[in-house]
C-alpha cells in the first residue's frame, strides 16, 4: 500500500488538537473497535510506545507503535509526530501534523502507510486496502474533530 493522506480542518486551537492526537489511550474513543494502552514509562516524545488492540471479542490483533519523531506546535510553527508500526499483522507508520489556521482553527493532516504483508502480495487487495484506509481515516478524523470541537466550546 502507498501512503494515504487525509486532512481535516478543526474548529479548535492547535494546542487542544495536539493534546487530543497525542493522548494515546483516548484514541480508543475515535478509532472504531480499538483500545489503546501506553507500554512505555514515558507518555510523550520520541521513544513513547503504545499498543492499539483492534477487534471484537476474542477476534482482533495488536498494533504496537513507537514514536520516532516529535515536535509539538509552537505558535505559528506546526507540530508533527511520526509513529512506526512493528506488529505481526500491520507494519508501516503514520505522520500526524497539526497546523494553526488561526487562534481557534487548526488543520490536521494524517498520513498513514499500512503494510499488511499477506494483503500486499495481491494487487487487487492492495487497492482495497487503500480505499478502506482512506474511509477509516476519514471516519476516525470526523469523530476526533467532533470531540475536540466540543471540548473547545466549553
PyMOL commands that set and color helices and strands:
alter all, ss='L'
color gray80, all
select helices_A, chain A and resi 14-21+24-29+117-120+123-153
alter helices_A, ss='H'
color red, helices_A
select strands_A, chain A and resi 3-10+34-38+49-56+59-71+79-86+91-102+105-115
alter strands_A, ss='S'
color yellow, strands_A
deselect
rebuild
show_as cartoon
